[in-house]
């Protein structure tokens, strides 16, 4: 473990402040987590603030540990500005893919309700309370209704997408660097360790079976962040490392 770099230190502090605040003021989860755009809880600033919200101690500990371990190494290579661009771009890419997948779950039921006689007011009531006219059940399946309701009611929060971008970037820069990760007793090259972790997330996202993390983990968000981190770092490494490091 090396010294915590300045930018990583600031990101750690901001995340901890948000987490401590959320433990004392519960309404912060409503205002700062990212809600589906159709939700009455959605606010524009949540596009950024959700990256600093965490559900519990284990959630923030894991993300901040990864930020410390890999972010400081990357800042030493990239400099402050490029690290922040990578971090927040991965976080935004994570959000976009997550919301895109949610929309695919949300839209069929939403469209079917409107197409089969429910008014927009009735649909909005359903999105808030899950209550709907019994007559609509013959036109819209329970699965479609459930998917629409849950997509709208479950917020996204956490720095995981941004951190996955850092992991992917680290793997591109140091693919053969050997890492020791508990409880694995032998060193494993970064490309295998991080690549394997990414594939586990792909498996869980596609199948719905959670191997690492709770069942409500936003696996598509992890994948989105990793893809952005991979693309950006691959481009930078290929085109920009002939010059001096960025500041």
Secondary structure as a PSIPRED ss2 file (coil, helix, strand):
# PSIPRED VFORMAT (PSIPRED V4.0)

   1 X C   1.000  0.000  0.000
   2 X C   1.000  0.000  0.000
   3 X C   1.000  0.000  0.000
   4 X C   1.000  0.000  0.000
   5 X C   1.000  0.000  0.000
   6 X H   0.000  1.000  0.000
   7 X H   0.000  1.000  0.000
   8 X H   0.000  1.000  0.000
   9 X H   0.000  1.000  0.000
  10 X H   0.000  1.000  0.000
  11 X H   0.000  1.000  0.000
  12 X H   0.000  1.000  0.000
  13 X H   0.000  1.000  0.000
  14 X H   0.000  1.000  0.000
  15 X H   0.000  1.000  0.000
  16 X H   0.000  1.000  0.000
  17 X H   0.000  1.000  0.000
  18 X H   0.000  1.000  0.000
  19 X H   0.000  1.000  0.000
  20 X H   0.000  1.000  0.000
  21 X H   0.000  1.000  0.000
  22 X H   0.000  1.000  0.000
  23 X H   0.000  1.000  0.000
  24 X H   0.000  1.000  0.000
  25 X C   1.000  0.000  0.000
  26 X C   1.000  0.000  0.000
  27 X C   1.000  0.000  0.000
  28 X H   0.000  1.000  0.000
  29 X H   0.000  1.000  0.000
  30 X H   0.000  1.000  0.000
  31 X H   0.000  1.000  0.000
  32 X H   0.000  1.000  0.000
  33 X C   1.000  0.000  0.000
  34 X E   0.000  0.000  1.000
  35 X C   1.000  0.000  0.000
  36 X C   1.000  0.000  0.000
  37 X C   1.000  0.000  0.000
  38 X C   1.000  0.000  0.000
  39 X C   1.000  0.000  0.000
  40 X C   1.000  0.000  0.000
  41 X C   1.000  0.000  0.000
  42 X C   1.000  0.000  0.000
  43 X C   1.000  0.000  0.000
  44 X C   1.000  0.000  0.000
  45 X C   1.000  0.000  0.000
  46 X H   0.000  1.000  0.000
  47 X H   0.000  1.000  0.000
  48 X H   0.000  1.000  0.000
  49 X H   0.000  1.000  0.000
  50 X H   0.000  1.000  0.000
  51 X H   0.000  1.000  0.000
  52 X H   0.000  1.000  0.000
  53 X C   1.000  0.000  0.000
  54 X C   1.000  0.000  0.000
  55 X C   1.000  0.000  0.000
  56 X C   1.000  0.000  0.000
  57 X H   0.000  1.000  0.000
  58 X H   0.000  1.000  0.000
  59 X H   0.000  1.000  0.000
  60 X H   0.000  1.000  0.000
  61 X H   0.000  1.000  0.000
  62 X H   0.000  1.000  0.000
  63 X H   0.000  1.000  0.000
  64 X H   0.000  1.000  0.000
  65 X H   0.000  1.000  0.000
  66 X H   0.000  1.000  0.000
  67 X H   0.000  1.000  0.000
  68 X H   0.000  1.000  0.000
  69 X H   0.000  1.000  0.000
  70 X H   0.000  1.000  0.000
  71 X H   0.000  1.000  0.000
  72 X H   0.000  1.000  0.000
  73 X H   0.000  1.000  0.000
  74 X H   0.000  1.000  0.000
  75 X H   0.000  1.000  0.000
  76 X H   0.000  1.000  0.000
  77 X H   0.000  1.000  0.000
  78 X H   0.000  1.000  0.000
  79 X C   1.000  0.000  0.000
  80 X H   0.000  1.000  0.000
  81 X H   0.000  1.000  0.000
  82 X H   0.000  1.000  0.000
  83 X H   0.000  1.000  0.000
  84 X H   0.000  1.000  0.000
  85 X H   0.000  1.000  0.000
  86 X H   0.000  1.000  0.000
  87 X H   0.000  1.000  0.000
  88 X H   0.000  1.000  0.000
  89 X H   0.000  1.000  0.000
  90 X H   0.000  1.000  0.000
  91 X H   0.000  1.000  0.000
  92 X H   0.000  1.000  0.000
  93 X H   0.000  1.000  0.000
  94 X H   0.000  1.000  0.000
  95 X H   0.000  1.000  0.000
  96 X H   0.000  1.000  0.000
  97 X H   0.000  1.000  0.000
  98 X H   0.000  1.000  0.000
  99 X H   0.000  1.000  0.000
 100 X H   0.000  1.000  0.000
 101 X H   0.000  1.000  0.000
 102 X H   0.000  1.000  0.000
 103 X H   0.000  1.000  0.000
 104 X H   0.000  1.000  0.000
 105 X H   0.000  1.000  0.000
 106 X H   0.000  1.000  0.000
 107 X H   0.000  1.000  0.000
 108 X H   0.000  1.000  0.000
 109 X H   0.000  1.000  0.000
 110 X H   0.000  1.000  0.000
 111 X H   0.000  1.000  0.000
 112 X H   0.000  1.000  0.000
 113 X H   0.000  1.000  0.000
 114 X H   0.000  1.000  0.000
 115 X H   0.000  1.000  0.000
 116 X C   1.000  0.000  0.000
 117 X C   1.000  0.000  0.000
 118 X C   1.000  0.000  0.000
 119 X C   1.000  0.000  0.000
 120 X H   0.000  1.000  0.000
 121 X H   0.000  1.000  0.000
 122 X H   0.000  1.000  0.000
 123 X H   0.000  1.000  0.000
 124 X H   0.000  1.000  0.000
 125 X H   0.000  1.000  0.000
 126 X H   0.000  1.000  0.000
 127 X H   0.000  1.000  0.000
 128 X H   0.000  1.000  0.000
 129 X H   0.000  1.000  0.000
 130 X C   1.000  0.000  0.000
 131 X C   1.000  0.000  0.000
 132 X C   1.000  0.000  0.000
 133 X C   1.000  0.000  0.000
 134 X H   0.000  1.000  0.000
 135 X H   0.000  1.000  0.000
 136 X H   0.000  1.000  0.000
 137 X H   0.000  1.000  0.000
 138 X H   0.000  1.000  0.000
 139 X C   1.000  0.000  0.000
 140 X C   1.000  0.000  0.000
 141 X C   1.000  0.000  0.000
 142 X H   0.000  1.000  0.000
 143 X H   0.000  1.000  0.000
 144 X H   0.000  1.000  0.000
 145 X H   0.000  1.000  0.000
 146 X H   0.000  1.000  0.000
 147 X H   0.000  1.000  0.000
 148 X H   0.000  1.000  0.000
 149 X H   0.000  1.000  0.000
 150 X H   0.000  1.000  0.000
 151 X H   0.000  1.000  0.000
 152 X H   0.000  1.000  0.000
 153 X H   0.000  1.000  0.000
 154 X C   1.000  0.000  0.000
 155 X C   1.000  0.000  0.000
 156 X E   0.000  0.000  1.000
 157 X C   1.000  0.000  0.000
 158 X C   1.000  0.000  0.000
 159 X C   1.000  0.000  0.000
 160 X H   0.000  1.000  0.000
 161 X H   0.000  1.000  0.000
 162 X H   0.000  1.000  0.000
 163 X H   0.000  1.000  0.000
 164 X H   0.000  1.000  0.000
 165 X H   0.000  1.000  0.000
 166 X H   0.000  1.000  0.000
 167 X H   0.000  1.000  0.000
 168 X H   0.000  1.000  0.000
 169 X H   0.000  1.000  0.000
 170 X H   0.000  1.000  0.000
 171 X H   0.000  1.000  0.000
 172 X H   0.000  1.000  0.000
 173 X H   0.000  1.000  0.000
 174 X C   1.000  0.000  0.000
 175 X C   1.000  0.000  0.000
 176 X C   1.000  0.000  0.000
 177 X C   1.000  0.000  0.000
 178 X E   0.000  0.000  1.000
 179 X E   0.000  0.000  1.000
 180 X C   1.000  0.000  0.000
 181 X C   1.000  0.000  0.000
 182 X C   1.000  0.000  0.000
 183 X C   1.000  0.000  0.000
 184 X C   1.000  0.000  0.000
 185 X C   1.000  0.000  0.000
 186 X C   1.000  0.000  0.000
 187 X C   1.000  0.000  0.000
 188 X E   0.000  0.000  1.000
 189 X E   0.000  0.000  1.000
 190 X H   0.000  1.000  0.000
 191 X H   0.000  1.000  0.000
 192 X H   0.000  1.000  0.000
 193 X H   0.000  1.000  0.000
 194 X H   0.000  1.000  0.000
 195 X H   0.000  1.000  0.000
 196 X H   0.000  1.000  0.000
 197 X H   0.000  1.000  0.000
 198 X H   0.000  1.000  0.000
 199 X H   0.000  1.000  0.000
 200 X H   0.000  1.000  0.000
 201 X H   0.000  1.000  0.000
 202 X H   0.000  1.000  0.000
 203 X H   0.000  1.000  0.000
 204 X H   0.000  1.000  0.000
 205 X H   0.000  1.000  0.000
 206 X H   0.000  1.000  0.000
 207 X H   0.000  1.000  0.000
 208 X C   1.000  0.000  0.000
 209 X C   1.000  0.000  0.000
 210 X C   1.000  0.000  0.000
 211 X C   1.000  0.000  0.000
 212 X C   1.000  0.000  0.000
 213 X C   1.000  0.000  0.000
 214 X C   1.000  0.000  0.000
 215 X C   1.000  0.000  0.000
 216 X C   1.000  0.000  0.000
 217 X C   1.000  0.000  0.000
 218 X C   1.000  0.000  0.000
 219 X H   0.000  1.000  0.000
 220 X H   0.000  1.000  0.000
 221 X H   0.000  1.000  0.000
 222 X H   0.000  1.000  0.000
 223 X H   0.000  1.000  0.000
 224 X H   0.000  1.000  0.000
 225 X H   0.000  1.000  0.000
 226 X H   0.000  1.000  0.000
 227 X H   0.000  1.000  0.000
 228 X H   0.000  1.000  0.000
 229 X H   0.000  1.000  0.000
 230 X H   0.000  1.000  0.000
 231 X H   0.000  1.000  0.000
 232 X H   0.000  1.000  0.000
 233 X H   0.000  1.000  0.000
 234 X H   0.000  1.000  0.000
 235 X H   0.000  1.000  0.000
 236 X H   0.000  1.000  0.000
 237 X H   0.000  1.000  0.000
 238 X H   0.000  1.000  0.000
 239 X H   0.000  1.000  0.000
 240 X C   1.000  0.000  0.000
 241 X C   1.000  0.000  0.000
 242 X C   1.000  0.000  0.000
 243 X C   1.000  0.000  0.000
 244 X C   1.000  0.000  0.000
 245 X C   1.000  0.000  0.000
 246 X C   1.000  0.000  0.000
 247 X C   1.000  0.000  0.000
